[in-house]
Amino acid sequence: FNTVIATFTSGNGIKWVQDVTVRMYPAPITASFTVPKIVPTDTLINVSASVQDPDSTSITYDWIFNGQAYSGQNQFFYFGNAGNYTISLTVTDSLGATTTVVHTVDAENVSSNSNIVIKVNSHSNGPYDTYQIRVFSSAPLDIVEAFVADQSVQPTYVNDTNGYLYNLTLNQQDYNPGSYPLKIVVFTTNGLSNYATVNFFVSQAYGKGGVPFNLASFFGGTLNMVIALLSVTGSISVAVLFWRDKKDRDTRYFNVGGAVVKAKVSPMSKFSFNHHENTTNMPSSAVPMSQLPPPPPPSNNFPPPSNSGNGNNGNNGGFF
């Protein structure tokens, strides 16, 4: 939209001037992309274009990087050798509106330098990992950048009270589960540089497509979890046996180191037991649970469970 000054004349010759908003067709579009000013050599960067277009959502993206043509909203550019690289982006919509954006990136060799000391501390709060970067340098700093998972991320300057302090926060939800090297690069105004690399770990609980950890699911159901926990908390050598009450399919008895425990099967674990007891698709050599011989009697003074389903002569063992 543009504002113009228009002069109007009425039928009886009266004239007046008024500001009028005129929409240009096609409307101009704007485009942008962000790249670091300086990158270390041998670095791959993922660059994404952003477009604002009031008339059309059909956009074409044409890139030129290091003399090569590319297309698409997102691109990966590799800065192999030291030198200046020009990145040009031209976007065009279906109505013919177009614009071009150009950035220059300087690729420099980075090596360890004792005149620049980089110290990194980190802590996690849910999916967010915060890195405190403190740089001690004999020369003023020009640029502090970080690179992780083919992306350039910009630390935030805090102060220079005790060295140069920067903060960087990464959200695990933006990355796939896994472990990534986080490379922090420092350039000074007099051409010195240094870097530090730390680990950025993205958990299954927070990463893209990850599965939150569930203790019961890990053990294959609530009842199986109880069995495993009893085994661990008792003794490594404790043998845990269980059998089903003949009259009450939801009741299980456990022999834990000689002590008989009665337990009810929760709805979460019924499927697991019923699946194993289903004889429809069993191989011919398989024996249904109902035909298995009874377990050996416990080694202590508790009698084996009776067919009445009461278990332990009224001593229920504490799990229901």
Buried (B, 14 or more C-beta within 10 A) or exposed (E): EEEEEEEEEEEEEEEEEEEEEEEEEBBBBEBBBEBBEBBBEEBBBEBEBEBEBEBBEEBEBBBBBEEEEBEEBEBEBBBEEEEEBEBBBBBBBEBEBBBEBEBEBBBBEBEEBEEBBBEBEBEEEEBEBEBBBBBEBEEEBBBBBBBBBBBBBEBEEEEEEEBBBBEBEBEBEBBEBEEBEBBBBBBBEEEBBBBBEBEBBBBEEBBEEBEEEEEBEEBBBBBBBBBBEBBEEBEEEBEBEBBBBBEBBBBBBBBBBEBBBBBEBBEBBBEBBEEEEEEEEEEEEEEEEEEEEEEEEBEEEBEBBEEEBBBBEEEEBEEE
